[in-house]
Amino acid sequence: MTISPRDFTIGVEEEYQLVDARSGDLRSRARWVIAGDWTGEVKPEMQEHTIEVETRVCEGTECLALDLARLRFQASAAAGAEGLRILAAGTHPFGAAAGHGFTQQEVYAAIREEYRELAETQSIFGMHVHVGVPRGVDRTRVANAARFYLPHLLALTGSSPFYQGHDTGYCSFRTLLWRRWPRSGAPPRFDDAAELALLLRWLTETECLDGPGRLYWDLRPHHRYPTIEFRAADVTPRLDDAVAAAALARAVVAGVVEGVLREPALPGAVAQALLGENSWRAARDGTDAVFVDVFAREPRTVSARDAVLGLAERLRPLAAELGDGESLDGLGATFERGCAARRMREAAAAMDGDLRRLALWAADETVLGLGMDRRTEQRLEETTVP
């Protein structure tokens, strides 16, 4: 059966840190950066040290890559006018979690009132991938199977090994910080959209939340768009890593819809628990993680590399029909160089642990290949670890 790229549209949201161009310190200057962006495409987030961009709705990852490059360029230019740089990584390597400015909007004031210390110390940065689902397909059932590949996306994108000045031992410490929030992590299984709607009714009518946007799961049927939203990934410095991960998310959705991918045969509670184990392993070890193989008949493990590349091979025909074959091939390069967290540790070691230099190195990687400044590429060449 031939599938149409129009049925599986794709879009990405990225959150960027604003850092001082000289010191690498976090700076709460989003309102000035946004005011200087003539395009109107650079958006605020709750914290004023953060800006967000959203791509167009694309019908392929070639379009997505071009749009992300354009948006990173625009955001970088707007930040540069304020003496700042953008940094795409899941946490800032040495900045304090508290003490930053907040965007003065009613929605953010409500979040701060509801979540208190969690909101006051929220200083993490992610990438969300939206994949369209064909009309008439129950997105809740798609999510049931697609959620088992959340650890794969997290392993690829881990970019938050350092937090408040020290090495956490994790590749995505952002994930651990986000897990503190209610209704976070992998979603439970739902029989259908009606069951999810029933949960939402109970949560809203008992004032647990004020709307479906407060379901902070790592994967959810979006409440406004006809998409599945993947929310597990760290934002990652290298643009090509982001595009490859997004291509995998799109292929997974297509694979579930077309019957290539299914839920594990394990009992529901067992499968859910093992999914949690794999997410934790991905957060700790990134591209070097070893997963529990939830699709095996007997207990066994599989390396993240074999799991991801094996999955990509199964989905390659679908990805080719979607026009994403080349982007999916980029997964191999991600494993060859390692996730951003591994490379950040290597770079920090080469810099004698100077995390200020590391922040600027990550800012260099964020705009690498965008034509911002040839000196950026030269600085990277000087600090890259073989």
C-alpha positions in Angstrom: 0.0 0.0 0.0 1.4 3.4 -0.9 1.3 6.0 1.8 1.1 9.8 1.3 3.5 12.3 3.0 0.4 14.5 3.4 -1.0 12.0 5.9 2.0 12.0 8.1 3.0 15.7 8.3 5.8 16.7 10.6 6.7 19.7 12.7 9.2 20.5 15.4 9.4 22.9 18.4 12.8 23.7 19.9 13.6 25.6 23.1 16.9 27.5 23.2 18.8 28.9 26.1 19.9 32.6 25.9 23.5 32.9 27.0 26.0 35.8 27.3 28.1 35.8 24.2 31.3 36.3 26.2 30.8 34.4 29.5 28.2 31.8 28.6 26.0 32.8 31.5 22.2 32.4 31.2 20.6 35.7 30.6 16.9 36.6 31.2 16.4 38.8 28.1 13.9 37.0 26.0 11.6 40.0 25.7 14.3 42.0 24.1 15.3 39.2 21.8 11.7 38.7 20.7 11.2 42.4 20.2 14.2 42.5 17.9 13.0 39.6 15.8 11.2 41.1 12.8 9.8 37.7 11.7 7.6 37.2 14.7 8.6 33.5 14.8 10.7 33.6 18.0 8.4 33.0 20.9 8.6 33.3 24.7 8.6 30.5 27.2 7.9 30.7 30.9 11.4 31.6 31.8 13.0 34.7 30.3 16.2 32.9 29.6 14.4 30.7 27.1 13.0 31.3 23.6 11.1 28.9 21.5 10.7 28.3 17.7 8.2 26.2 15.8 8.6 25.0 12.3 6.0 25.1 9.6 3.9 22.0 9.1 6.1 20.0 6.6 5.5 17.0 4.4 9.0 15.8 4.7 12.2 16.1 6.7 14.0 17.9 3.9 11.5 20.8 4.4 11.9 20.3 8.2 15.7 20.6 8.1 15.6 23.8 6.0 13.0 25.3 8.3 14.9 24.5 11.5 18.1 25.9 10.0 16.2 29.1 9.1 14.7 29.4 12.6 18.0 28.8 14.3 19.6 31.4 12.1 16.8 33.9 12.9 16.9 33.2 16.6 20.7 33.5 16.7 20.6 36.8 14.8 18.0 38.3 17.2 20.0 37.1 20.2 23.2 38.4 18.7 21.8 41.9 18.5 21.5 41.8 22.4 25.0 40.5 22.9 23.7 36.9 23.4 23.9 33.5 21.8 21.4 30.7 21.5 22.4 27.3 23.0 20.5 24.1 22.2 21.0 21.7 25.0 18.8 20.1 27.6 20.3 21.9 30.6 22.7 24.8 31.1 26.1 23.4 32.2 26.6 25.6 35.2 23.8 28.1 35.7 21.7 28.1 38.8 18.2 26.7 38.5 16.5 29.6 40.4 16.8 33.3 40.4 15.9 34.0 36.7 13.2 36.2 35.3 9.8 35.0 34.2 7.6 36.0 31.3 4.7 38.1 32.5 1.7 36.2 31.1 -1.4 35.0 32.8 -0.8 31.4 31.7 2.7 31.3 33.3 1.5 33.0 36.5 -1.1 30.2 36.8 1.6 27.5 36.3 3.8 29.1 39.0 0.9 29.3 41.4 0.0 25.7 40.8 3.4 24.0 40.7 5.4 26.3 43.0 9.0 25.2 43.6 8.9 23.0 40.5 8.1 26.0 38.3 10.4 28.4 40.1 13.4 26.1 39.5 12.4 24.9 36.0 15.4 25.3 33.8 15.3 22.6 31.1 15.1 22.7 27.3 13.4 20.2 25.0 12.5 19.3 21.5 8.9 18.3 20.6 8.1 16.5 17.4 4.5 16.6 16.0 3.6 13.8 13.5 0.3 13.9 11.7 -2.1 10.9 11.8 -4.4 10.1 8.9 -8.1 11.1 9.3 -10.2 8.3 10.9 -7.3 6.7 12.7 -7.6 6.7 16.6 -4.5 8.5 17.7 -4.8 7.0 21.2 -4.3 3.6 19.8 -1.3 4.8 17.7 0.2 6.2 20.9 -0.2 2.8 22.7 2.4 1.3 20.4 4.5 4.4 19.6 5.3 5.0 23.3 7.6 2.0 23.4 10.0 3.9 21.1 10.3 7.0 23.3 13.6 5.6 24.9 15.0 5.4 21.4 14.5 9.1 20.8 15.8 10.0 24.2 19.0 8.0 23.7 19.6 9.8 20.4 19.2 13.3 21.8 20.6 13.3 25.3 22.4 16.6 25.7 22.2 17.5 29.4 25.1 15.8 31.3 26.0 18.9 33.3 23.8 20.7 35.8 24.6 23.5 38.1 28.3 23.1 37.6 28.8 19.4 37.9 28.6 16.2 35.9 25.4 14.4 36.9 26.5 11.0 35.4 23.4 11.1 33.1 23.2 11.9 29.4 19.8 13.5 29.9 19.5 14.9 33.4 16.7 17.1 31.9 14.6 13.9 31.9 15.1 13.3 35.6 14.3 16.9 36.4 11.1 16.7 34.3 10.0 13.5 36.0 9.4 15.6 39.2 6.3 17.0 37.6 2.9 15.3 37.8 1.5 13.6 34.8 5.0 13.3 33.2 6.9 10.3 31.8 5.4 7.7 29.4 1.6 7.7 29.1 -0.5 4.7 30.3 -2.3 2.6 27.8 -5.8 3.5 26.8 -8.3 1.3 25.0 -9.4 4.2 22.8 -10.0 7.9 22.6 -13.1 7.6 24.8 -11.1 6.2 27.7 -8.6 9.1 27.5 -11.5 11.5 27.4 -12.9 9.9 30.5 -9.6 10.4 32.4 -9.5 14.1 31.2 -13.1 14.6 32.5 -12.2 13.3 35.9 -9.0 15.3 36.1 -10.7 18.6 35.0 -13.9 18.2 37.0 -11.8 17.5 40.2 -9.5 20.5 39.4 -6.4 18.4 39.0 -5.8 20.3 35.9 -7.4 23.1 33.9 -7.1 21.5 30.4 -5.5 18.7 28.3 -2.4 20.8 27.8 -1.5 20.0 31.4 -1.0 16.3 30.5 2.8 16.5 30.4 3.4 12.9 29.2 6.3 12.2 26.9 3.9 11.3 24.2 0.3 12.4 23.7 -2.4 12.9 21.1 -2.3 16.7 20.8 -5.4 18.4 22.1 -5.5 21.1 19.3 -3.8 19.5 16.3 -4.4 16.1 14.6 -1.0 14.9 15.6 0.9 12.6 17.9 3.3 14.8 19.9 6.7 13.3 21.0 8.0 15.2 24.0 10.8 12.9 25.4 13.8 14.5 23.5 16.4 16.9 24.8 16.9 19.8 22.3 20.2 18.8 20.7 23.0 21.1 19.5 23.6 19.5 16.1 20.8 20.2 13.7 21.3 16.9 11.8 20.9 14.9 15.0 17.5 16.7 15.6 16.4 16.0 12.0 17.4 12.3 12.2 15.5 11.9 15.5 12.4 13.6 14.0 12.6 11.3 11.0 12.5 8.3 13.3 9.5 9.6 15.2 7.6 10.1 11.9 8.5 6.7 10.6 7.4 5.1 13.9 3.9 6.7 13.6 3.7 5.5 10.0 4.9 2.1 11.1 2.1 1.8 13.7 -0.6 3.1 11.4 0.5 0.7 8.6 0.7 -2.3 11.0 4.5 -2.7 10.7 4.9 -1.9 14.4 2.7 -3.2 17.2 2.6 -3.2 21.0 4.6 -5.8 22.9 2.9 -9.1 23.7 3.7 -8.7 27.4 1.0 -8.1 29.9 0.2 -4.4 30.2 1.6 -3.7 33.6 4.8 -5.6 32.8 5.2 -3.7 29.5 4.6 -0.3 31.2 7.2 -1.1 33.9 9.8 -2.1 31.3 9.1 1.0 29.3 10.0 3.0 32.4 13.2 1.0 32.8 14.2 1.7 29.2 13.5 5.4 29.5 15.7 5.6 32.6 18.5 3.7 30.9 18.3 6.1 27.9 18.4 9.1 30.2 21.5 7.7 32.0 23.5 6.3 29.1 22.3 7.9 25.9 23.6 6.2 22.7 25.5 3.8 24.9 22.4 2.5 26.7 21.4 -1.1 26.9 17.6 -1.7 26.7 15.3 -4.4 27.9 14.0 -6.0 24.7 10.3 -5.7 25.3 9.5 -7.5 22.0 11.5 -10.6 22.9 9.8 -13.9 24.0 12.2 -14.3 26.9 14.0 -11.7 29.0 17.0 -10.3 27.1 18.7 -7.0 26.4 19.7 -5.2 23.3 22.0 -2.2 22.8 20.4 1.1 22.0 22.5 1.1 18.8 21.1 -2.2 17.6 17.6 -1.3 18.7 17.5 2.0 16.9 19.3 0.9 13.8 17.3 -2.3 13.6 14.1 -0.3 13.9 15.2 2.1 11.2 15.9 -0.8 8.9 12.4 -2.2 9.4 10.9 1.2 8.7 13.2 2.1 5.8 10.6 1.3 3.1 8.0 3.5 4.7 10.5 6.3 5.3 11.5 6.1 1.6 7.8 6.5 0.6 7.7 9.5 2.9 10.8 11.0 1.3 12.8 10.6 4.6 15.2 7.9 3.6 18.3 10.1 3.7 17.3 11.7 7.0 16.8 8.3 8.6 20.2 7.3 7.4 21.6 10.1 9.7 20.9 7.9 12.7 24.1 5.9 11.9 26.1 9.1 12.1 24.6 10.0 15.5 25.8 6.7 16.9 29.2 7.0 15.3 29.9 10.4 17.0 27.7 9.6 20.1 24.9 11.7 21.5 25.6 15.3 22.4 26.1 14.4 26.1 29.1 12.1 25.3 30.6 14.8 23.0 30.1 17.5 25.7 31.9 15.4 28.2 34.8 14.9 25.8 34.9 18.6 25.0 34.8 19.5 28.7 37.7 17.2 29.4 39.7 18.7 26.6 39.0 22.2 28.1 40.2 21.1 31.6 36.6 21.1 32.9 36.0 24.8 32.0 32.2 24.8 31.7 32.1 28.4 30.5 34.1 27.4 27.5 31.8 24.3 27.1 28.7 26.5 27.0 30.2 28.6 24.2 31.3 25.4 22.4 27.7 24.1 22.6 26.5 27.5 21.3 28.9 27.1 18.4 27.5 23.6 17.6 24.0 25.0 17.7 24.6 27.2 14.6 27.2 25.0 12.9 26.6 24.9 9.2 24.0 27.8 9.2 26.4 30.3 7.6 26.4 32.4 10.8 30.1 32.9 11.1 33.1 30.9 9.6 34.9 31.6 12.9 32.3 29.4 14.6 33.4 26.5 12.5 37.1 27.3 13.2 36.5 27.4 16.9 34.8 24.0 16.8 37.7 22.5 14.8 40.1 23.8 17.4 38.2 22.2 20.3 36.8 19.0 18.7 38.0 15.8 20.4 38.9 13.0 18.0 
